[in-house]
Amino acid sequence: MSDDVFGTAGIRERVLAGWSAAPVRFREDANAEEDLALGGYVDRLVIELAQNAADAAARAGVPGRVLYEFRGSTLVVANTGTPLSAEGVESLATLRASAKRDEPTVGRFGVGFSAVLAVTDEPVILSRTGGVRFSKADTAAAIAGLGSAGLDTEVRRRDGQVPVLRLPFEAEGEPPEGYDTAVILPLRDEAAAALVRRLLAEAGDALLLALPGLERIEIETDEGRRVLQDAESRWWIHRAAGVFDDLERETLLADRPVEERSRPNWSVLWALPRHEVAVREESSGGGVELPGVVQAPTPTDEPLSLPALLLASFPLDPTRRHVAKGPLADRLVWEAARAYGELVRERAEAGGDVLYLVPTGLAAGALDGALRDEIGKVLPGTPMVRAVEDDVLLRPRDAVVVEGADDAFNRVLAPIVRGLIRSARQDSLALDALHVRRLELAEVVDQLGGVAADEPPEWWRNLYGSLAGMVTDALLRESLGTLPVPLADGRLVRGARGLLLPGPEIPTDNLAAFGEYGVRVVHPEAVDPALERLGALPATPRTLLEDSAVRTAVEHSIEADDPDAIAHAVLGLVAADPSQAEGLWWLSDLVLRDADGDHVPANALVVPGSEAEAVLDDEEVAPVAREVLDRYGQPALEAVGVLATLGLVTSSDVALDQLPEALKDLDGIEDWAYDVAPDGSRYGATVGELLAIRDLDWITDDAWPRVLELLGSSPELRRALVTQVRVVGPDDRPLGVPSYAAWWIRDRVLLDDGEPLAGRADPAAEPVLATFLDDAPEWTAGLDPEVRTAVGLVREVGDLDADGLSLLLERLADPDREVEEVDLLRLWRHLGTLSLFPGDAPDHVRVLADDGLTRVTDAGRAVVVDGPMWLQRADLGGFVVASGAAADGLSDLFDVPMAQEVAEGKIDGPGTAAGVPAIVRELVPEVPPTWWEHEELTVDGVEVSWWVDAGGAPHAATFDGLAKALAWASGRWDQRHVIRAVLNEPDRSSELLIDAAYD
């Protein structure tokens, strides 16, 4: 048994005597201890023991070191510093009576050690000066030994729960080597062990910063060892402290407890993580995470939304969890805000980004809101933002930002806009909170025209170059819409949209003639790619030619004061790249000089000695002046409409009811549109692409042989003639129609006899067709076959138009013409497939005759025969023979009925059923198994040799008739001769089967 060096027996005796004398004191002590253990100090074990260690080191004047060793079910906390004393033991056994009240220590309430009760009922303290322990079980035994009925009743009413820290007992043992004191905590249960593990894991830099008396904390568990030290190397820190004078003590501390009023000192510490270090430290357990609560100086439950750690001597309420409201707390908020401002200034001076430190958004609590409000008053007057021009720190209230401007643009603006600072989109809320003045980008741009009007073009190019990162944003481009731009003619205009950016291939001196029409070209020394993003157009020859001002100049060049100057400007651009004029049909209005020196539109000029001059009427066209041709070259002249051969006009997405202006000069174009429109209505009909040959009405009559040869030899002209145009009607159905050139030639080109070229027999026409048509001129034989077809020459029945078909039918019905049966059958086959019809059906029709020729009869005495059995019915009239769709087509074309429409086709008499020979069925499997034999077969009273009734049954009166009936009934008319051979010569069956093996 050790000596009772701390007088624990006397303490126990006094406490037990007090409890015996007044059991209510026991109840009071038990309740007070329970409030602390279950309330304010339930999760403060690690912090409170570290705080005691820091105070011990401070009293001893030595560097504080703490060891937390957690093994099995025991936590040992050892520390350096002043060892345990009798006064300290008495303080531990007395609630709210700290032994440190006259010392500048962190612990000042006398209740911190009660945090151990969250995990143990048997705490032990061993020091170099002796040991002491507390025990729930021994305390209960001591109470029971008194034999006090009042105390026993209180213990029973508390279910045996007694205060642990009121009765100290002597203890034996020594602290670990190198330490002066050790607290040994046998843990109550697994829940207590889990709490200890969590609290040890959460320990970090905030603990060292709150307790400056500690320089090292070691944490050893079964999972490993962790050391906390050098916290300030991971944080930017600003400290502020002071002592209240007597007047301040009277006003600020009047509502605080007596012992607290004896401590007039205050302190504030702000700490910011050094983020560049934090990444490394966090990965190794360095502990730089922000706790997110105010520390006073140990953690409270007051949330803190600022991105910093705050440790301040805020007054606390009895729970030690919240800051107590009152004048002292308000003063500490005021001091903390100014210290925060200093921290921000120091970080800004060191070159750090500080805008993220500006409070924005909603406060996390009442104290947080008060801090943010006070900081919001301090920061606008704190030098913390850098000027773009000279990098000096400015107070936010003296600064200005240009909305949307990036760093490059700000550098250009800095000499013009005083106090200009950089800003990013994510800084917007912070700048608003700092009351930084904002200038709209559009406002600054508007002012540039005045403040920088005298700047040279190179300065403006530098300005535009600085916009490279901004012009990609649609909203910023809108704000830059009035940006001043210097022009080549010395003017400064607002807005880049529509301006022309000259390229090296454009001679700017050529553009002077367009000035009065509004052509605006950027000064070459001010050109920058950013202008294009703002709506300026790269001035290639094409973009200049497409400019509406240039078009106006061209279309009014005949009225200009100097037409030659406009011609020079336009041809100078076109000569640089003639292909750039493609599709600009209005360039043909450009006035040029002809060979006589007169001004003539380009579309009425031809190249001297060209095909165009040879075939076009010299009353309509004139040769262009030789000096104009020599100066600009034939490609440039052709590009603006001067003709070297026949010219073309191209137009896309053409609505037939609203023809574009580019097509209006084509002769008869409105008539063409009406003729090719579906159902004769142009409304809603469109053409995707229309390629037309122009000036067909200017071709001389005797030039057509040469012209048609030219059309066949030029790929573009040939395409414009022979390729059908695709017309899409309102119902979206496409229709192929003749090209404009093909339609015009068919409709309007006449030969020497005054008759049209179209509709004549092509030199390669089918002989039977050629006999009914007029011959084409001999010179057409040398033309391209597709050209001959396109201009209306007829090579086959399908080439006929409505007029040609009427003429053919008229001549076909001429009785003075002899037509062989074979030729007529071939002609009928083609005519039956036409979808074209003449205006009126013919009155007379050519039909088959009995002599191998044909004859003409009244249309009312003819029928169309679409099946071979009807050819036996001579009683029906003359026969027009065809099958399938061709038969229907001939019936419609001639307005002649089908044979079955004028005769019932009913068999007279039933006949006798007979089986079809097996050999026939083997050769032609499709034949029916049964046929009907007749001695005499009549249909509608007319004798025939065979028939197939409406049900598909074959009837026959002869072997030849049976062969045909079986072939027609089976749908194998092509096998009628084989069937007849088998029926007539059964001994040939083997031979026919052998042949059939190869079918």
DRENMARBA-101551 format. One record per residue (C-alpha): residue in one letter; x, y, z. Coordinates in steps of 0.2 Angstrom, whole numbers, plus 5000, padded with zeros to 4 digits. Each point is the difference from the previous one (the first is absolute). Example, Ala and Ser with C-alpha at 12.3 -4.5 7.8 and 13.67 -1.06 7.14 Angstrom:
2
A506249785039S500650174997
//
This chain:
999
M500050005000S500750174995D500150155010D498550124998V501050144993F498550094994G498949995015T498749904991A499349935017G499750175006I499150054985R498949845000E499650035019R499550184997V498949964985L499249855008A499650105016G499250134989W498949874991S499649925017A499550175007A499050044985P499649864988V499350144988R501850054997F500449824994R498550024988E500650174994D501849944997A499449844991N498950104989A501350134996E501349874995E498749904990D499550174990L501950024996A500349824995L498449984989G499950184994G501450134997Y501549885001V499349844993D501250004985R501450125006L501149865008V501550034988I499950195000E499850025019L501449885004A501150094987Q499550175008N500549945017A501749954993A500250174991D499750085017A501249895009A501450044987A499650185001R500150005019A501749914999G500750104986V500449854990P499549954982G498449905001R499949824994V498549895001L499949814997Y498349914997E500349825001F498549894996R500249825002G498749865003S498750085012T501150135008L500450184995V501650085007V500350184999A501850065005N500650185000T501550105005G499950155012T499650045018P499549845009L498549975010S499850095017A498949995015E499250164994G499749924983V499249855008E498950105010S499550104984L499649834991A498949955014T499150175000L498850054986R500250174993A501550055011S501550014989A501750005008K500650114985R499050165003D501550115002E501049934986P499950044981T499449834995V498849934988G499049905013R499150125011F498349925005G500649855011V498949874992G501049944985F500649845008S498249945001A500149964982V500849835005L498449955007A499349974982V501149854998T500549945018D499449985018E501849975007P501250144994V501850005007I501350145000L501849955003S501350145002R501850015005T499350075017G498849865003G498449934994V498150015002R498649914994F498150014999S498849865001K498149984998A500049845009D501150065015T499050165001A498449895002A500849895013A500550155010I498350075000A499349845005G501249995014L499350165008G498449915004S499050164996A498249964996G499950174991L501549964989D499449824997T498350064994E500850134988V501249864993R498549884998R498950134992R501550034987D500149824996G501749995008Q500750144990V501350105011P501250144996V501749944994L501150155002R499650065018L500949865010P501949994995F500949845005E501949985001A500849914986E501749924996G501050004984E501150114989P499750104984P500849934984E501950054998G500250174994Y498350075006D499650085016T498149955002A498949864993V498149985000I499549824999L498249964994P499449825000L498650014988R498249965005D499549904985E500149994981A499050154997A501350105010A501449924990A499150054984L499850185006V501950015005R500549934982R498950144992L500750145011L501849954997A499749994981E499250175000A501550085009G501050124989D500950164998A498550105007L500549925017L501850064999L499450184994A498850015015L501349945012P501650094996G500849935016L500149834991E501349974987R499849824997I498549875001E500349824998I498649884997E500349815001T498749874996D499949834994E499850074983G501750105000R500850155006R499650184996V501050165005L499350185000Q501350145000D500550154990A498250054997E500550184995S500949934985R498449954993W499050165003W500150194997I499750075017H499550175007R499950035019A499350155009A499950025019G499750135013V499550055018F498450095004D500350165010D499050045015L498650094991E499849864987R500049875014E498650095009T498950014983L500549834992L500249885015A498650075011D498949854996R501449875001P500349885015V501250075014E501549894996E499850044982R500050195003S501749985008R500749954983P500050164989N501149924986W499249964983S500849924985V499549964982L500949884988W499549974981A500849864990L499949964982P500649844993R501550014989H499249914986E501549964990V500649905016A498349945004V500049884986R501549915006E499650005018E498249944998S500649854991S501149955015G498850055014G500750175003G498450075006V499750164991E498149994998L499050145007P498949965015G498550114993V499750065018V500650155011Q501349955013A500050095016P501449955000T499449825000P498649954989T498250065002D498449964992E500050174991P500149964981L501250114990S499850014981L501650104996P501449904992A501150035015L500349945018L499550125014L500749985018A499450145011S499750035018F498150014998P499049995016L499049845001D498449955008P499949875014T499949854988R501750064993R499249964983H499550184994V500650175001A499150115013K499150154992G500550175007P501150154998L501649895003A499549884985D499650154990R501750085003L500949844996V499049994983W500650184997E501849955004A499949844990A499450094984R501450125001A501249865002Y499249914985G500350164990E501850005005L500249824995V499250034983R501250154997E501549905005R499549864988A499750134986E501750085003A500849824999G499249984983G498649885005D498349994993V498850085013L498350024992Y499549835006L500250065018V498650134997P498449945009T498649974988G498449915000L499049965016A500749995018A500149835009G499450075017A499850165010L501850025005D500649964982G498750134994A500750135012L501849964995R499650014981D499150175003E501450085009I501349924987G498950074986K500350185008V501949975001L500549934984P499450144988G501350115008T501449875000P501350004987M499749834992V499750014981R501450044987A499950144987V500349934982E501150154995D501350005014D499649855011V499850105015L498749955014L498450105000R498650015012P498549924992R499050175003D501350084988A500049864987V499049974984V499749854989V499449994982E498749864999G500549864988A501850074997D501449875001D501850045005A500650044982F498650134997N500250075018R501950034996V499550114985L498650095010A501150035016P500850164994I498250074996V499049935014R500750065017G500049875014L499649854988I500349835008R499949834993S498449905003A499449834996R498249944998Q500149895016D500650165010S498350094996L499249975017A501650055010L500250164990D498250055003A500349975019L501550114999H499050144992V501250004985R499350124987R499549914984L500050074982E499049914986L501149954986A498950084988E500250175010V501949994998V499949954982D498850154997Q501350125008L501549934990G499450104985G500350165010V501549965011A501049914986A499550094985D501750064996E500949835002P500949934985P499349854991E501449895008W499350045017W498349944995R500749844993N500849975017L498350035008Y499149884988G501449875003S499650015019L498249954997A500549834994G499449915016M498450105001V499350004982T499649815002D498650055013A498350054991L499550125014L501750095000R499950014981E498450095002S500850125012L501450034987G498750044987T500550195000L501949985000P500850144990V500949944985P501250114989L499649994981A501350014986D499250174995G500550085017R498249995008L499749925017V498449905000R499049915014G499849814998A500949874990R498549924993G500050014981L501750084999L501249924987L501749945005P501250024985G501149854996P501650014990E499249954984I498950164999P500750164993T499250135012D500250144987N498749914989L498750025013A499950195000A498650004987F498949915013G500250135013E498450104996Y499049835001G500549975018V501449874998R501050005017V501749925000V501049995017H501750095000P501349874995E501150045015A498549975012V499549834994D499949865013P499149835000A498950065015L499150124988E499449854990R499249925016L499150175002G499249994983A501350084988L500149904984P501749944993A500150104984T500349874987P499550054982R498449895003T499550095016L500350174992L499049954985E498649945011D499950165009S498450094998A500850164996V501149934986R498449924993T499250175000A501550084992V499949874986E498250014997H500050194999S501750014991I499150064984E499550155010A501650035009D501150154997D501549894996P499449834994D501849954995A500550025018I498749885006A500449884986H501950015005A499649975018V498949854996L501149924987G501550035011L499249895013V499449874988A501649994991A500949945016D498949845000P498649994987S499249855009Q499550125014A498750084989E499149844997G498150015004L500050195001W498950024985W499750195003L501950034995S499349994982D499350175002L501750085002V500350134986L501549974989R500650084984D499749914984A501050014984D499250174995G500450085017D498249995006H499549955017V499149834999P499449885014A501249855001N498549884996A499950084983L501849984995V501049864992V501849964998P500650054983G500249844989S499149895012E498649874997A498850125008E500450144987A499849874986V498249945006L499250155008D499150144991D501150154998E498550115003E499949935018V501949995005A501650094997P501849955001V500950065016A501450134998R501749924996E500950105014V498849945013L500249824994D501950025000R500150095018Y498949885010G500049844989Q498649894993P499749905016A499650165010L498950064986E499149844999A499750005019V499150164999G498949944985V500950044984L499749864988A501349894992T498749864997L498249985005G499850065018L499249915015V498950065014T499949895016S498850025014S499649895015D498449975010V498950074986A498150025004L499149994983D498750135006Q501350135005L501549984988P501650095007E500650164992A501549904993L498849914988K498950144995D501050054984L499849824993D498850004985G498449915003I500549945018E498350045007D499249894986W501249865004A499650015018Y498249984996D500249864988V501149895011A499050035016P499149855007D498250004994G500350174992S500150095017R501650095005Y499550035018G501049905012A501149924987T501950025002V501649964991G501549965010E501350064987L499650084983L501450014987A499450114985I500850054984R499850194997D499750104985L499249864989D498950134992W501650104994I500649854990T499850034981D498949874990D501449944989A501149975015W499049865008P501049854992R501650085007V499250045017L499349825003E501749934996L500850125012L498749955013G500549824998S501950035002S500050115015P499749905016E499150145010L498950064985R499649824996R499549975018A498950155000L499149934984V499949815002T499749985019Q498350005006V499450125013R499449935017V498450095004V499249965018G498150035001P499050065015D499849815004D501949985001R499949884985P501550034988L499750024981G501450004987V499650134986P501050074985S501350135004Y499750184996A501149994984A499249844994W498350085002W500450164992I500849914985R498549884998D498850155001R500950134990V501349944988L499349994982L500849934984D500050084983D498349944996G499350085015E499749845009P500749965017L501649895002A499249915014G498949854996R501049944985A500749824998D501749985007P501349944988A500149845011A498149985003E499249834998P499549974982V498149985004L500050165010A501050094987T498749964986F498750105010L501150165004D500850134989D501949984998A501250115010P501250114990E501649904994W501150115011T499249935016A500849834997G501750065006L499350065016D500249925017P498549875002E499550085017V500050174992R498949944986T498749935013A500150155011V499550124985G498549894996L500649884986V499149835003R501049845000E498749895009V498250025005G500550055017D500850164993L498350064993D499250155008A498150035000D500050084983G501249874992L498849865007S498550094992L500950004983L500549825002L498349945003E499350114986R501249924988L499849835007A498150014995D500450054983P499249864989D501250044985R501549945010E500549825001V500649945016E500649825003E499249905014V501749975009D500450195000L498350045007L500249885014R501750075005L499250184999W498549955011R501249935013H500950175002L498450104998G499249915014T501350055013L499850184997S499350115014L499850144987F498350034992P499550114985G498550125002D498749894991A500049824996P500149954982D498449974990H500849864990V501249865006R501249884991V499649825004L500649834995A499549934983D499949824993D501450024987G501550035012L499750194998T498950125009R498550104996V499150165006T498349995008D498850115010A500550015018G498349945005R500349844990A501649955009V500549925017V501649975010V500449825002D501149965015G499849814999P500349874985M498349925002W499150164995L500950004983Q498749864995R498650125002A500050084983D498250065004L500750135012G500750114986G501850054996F501449955012V501250115010V501249885007A501050025016S500249925018G500150065018A500250195003A500350034982A498249944996D499350125013G501050144993L499449974982S498249995006D500250175008L501050084985F498849944986D498550015011V499649824994P499249875012M500949845006A499249854992Q499349935016E499150175002V498949964985A499849815001E499549895015G501249864995K498849875006I500249824995D498549914992G499949825007P500949925015G501249884990T500749845007A501450005013A501649914996G501649985008V501650094994P501349874994A501349975013I501550044988V499250184998R499950035018E501849945002L500650124987V498950145006P499649985018E498950165000V498649924989P498449955008P499749825003T498350004990W499450084984W498249994991E499849924983H498750074988E499449924984E499650184994L500650155011T499050164999V500250165010D498650135000G499349894985V501650024990E501049844996V501850005007S501349865002W500550045018W499650115015V500450035018D498450045010A499950135014G500549865013G501649964991A499449844993P500749954983H498749954986A500549934983A499349924984T501749964992F501749945005D500750174994G498750095010L500349895015A501950045000K499650195000A498649985013L501249915012A501450124997W498950165003A499149925015S501749965008G500850174997R501349924989W499550064983D501849984994Q499849815002R498649984988H501049924987V500849875011I498349955007R499449994982A501449894995V499749885014L498249994997N500249974981E501649895001P500049905017D501649904994R501050175001S499750005019S501849935004E500850134988L499050155008L500449945018I501850004996D499950174993A499150065015A501449955011Y500950154994D498650125002
//
